[in-house]
Each structure stands twice: as C-alpha cells, then as structure tokens.
Amino acid sequence: SELPEGTVLLRLIRLVRLVRLTRLTRLLRSFPELMIIVKGLAFAARSVCVFSLLWAIITYAFAIILRQLTDGSSIGTTFFKTVPESINTLLLPAVFGANAEVINSISAGNP
C-alpha cells in the first residue's frame, strides 16, 4: 500500500525536528551551566504564571464586587459600568501607571 504524499512530508518534518532537538540536548549537555540557567528560567516562569493567574482571579473578583456595590451611583456609571470595564479600571493604572490615560484614549478610538 502506497502512503499519501502528505504523510511523507510530515515524516520528514518530524525527522528534522528530532535532529534539531538532539542537537539542542547535545549543546545543553556540553554546557552544564547553561542547563542550570534553563532550569532556573523554567522555575521562574512557573512562579510568574502562578502569580499572574492569582492576580487575574483577585482582579476579577474585585471587579464583580465593585460593579455590584457601585450600581446606580455616579462612580459606578463612570468607572464600573460592566465587569470588563471594571477590570480595565482596576488593572490599567496598576500595570501602566501614568500611561493608563493614553491607553484608555487609544482604546476608546478603536473599540
């Protein structure tokens, strides 16, 4: 039985990826210091991801709370109309500081 032409190409791509991976592992084995740095970067990336997830959950919870608490007030209609706008109000000044106004004006022009 003849294989379709697409599977031959897929096998070739898989082989090239495997060769590149073996070259990378050979390089990492020849420089143990490089492997220590790569492992450290992986641990740091995991910590940053966990922190970002926790920050997003807390921001989402506060956005819902503030949306409910300020419903019908002037502050609510200005800053907390919807939950996504509440998240925007809470995150932009915290992350970008003085540039939050610039980002808000740019995003208001391109909804």
N, C-alpha and C positions, 0 to 999 in steps of 0.2 A: 504494500500500500504506500502510495506517494504522499508525503506530507505537504500541506499547503505552503505556499511561498512565504506567507506571513509568519509562520512558526519558525522557519529557518532564520528569518531576520530577528525574531525575538530571542532565539537561542544565541545568536551572535552578540546581541546587545547584552544578554546575561553573562556571556563569557567575558566580554570587555569589562563589565562592571566587576566581575570576580577578579580579574587580573589587576585592576586598579586598587581593589580592596587589599589584595595580597601585597602590593607594593606599599600601601599605606601601613599595613601591620609590620612589614619588614623595617620601614623607616622608624616606627614607634619603638620597635624592639632594639634598634641600634642606638637610640637616644632615650634612656630611661627617664631623664629629666623631663623630656617632652611628654612622656606618658603621665608623669606626676602632674604637670600643668593641665593636661587634658582632663584628668580625673577631677582636679580641683575646679576646673570650669564647669564640669558636669554637676558637681555638688552645689556650686554657687547658682547655676541656672535653675536647679530644682528648688532651692530656697527662694529665689526671686519669683518663680512661678507660684509657689505656695503663698508668698506674701501678696502677690498681685490678685490671686483668687480670693484671699481673705479680705483684702481691701475692696474688691468689687462687691462681695457679699455684704459687707458693712455699709458701703455707699448705697447699694440698692435698698437695704432695709431702712436706712435713714431717709432716702428719697420717698419711700412709701409712707413712712411716719410723718414727715414734714408735709407731704401732699395732703394727707388726711387732716392734720392739725391746722393747716392754714387754709382750708377750704372755705371760700366765701370772704376772706379778708383781702385787703389790698396787697399785702405781701404775697399771699397765695396766688393772686391773679398776675402779679408781676414776675415772680421767680419760680413758682411751683405749680404751674397750670396742669402739667401732665407729669408722669413719672420720668420719662426720658428728659424733659426739661429740668426736673429736679436733680437728676443725676448730673446733667450739664452744669447746673448752678453749683453743685457741691464739688465736682471734680476739676473744672477748668481753673478756678483760682488756686486750688491746692497744687495742681500739677504745673501750670504755666505761669502763675503769679501775675505780673503786670501785663503779660501778653494775652491774658484771657479776653480782654475787651476787643483786641484785634481779631482774635479767633471768632468771637461772637459776631462781630460785624461782617467778617468774611462768610461765615456760615449762614447769616441772615440773607445775604445776597444770593446764595446758592443752596436752596432748601433740599 
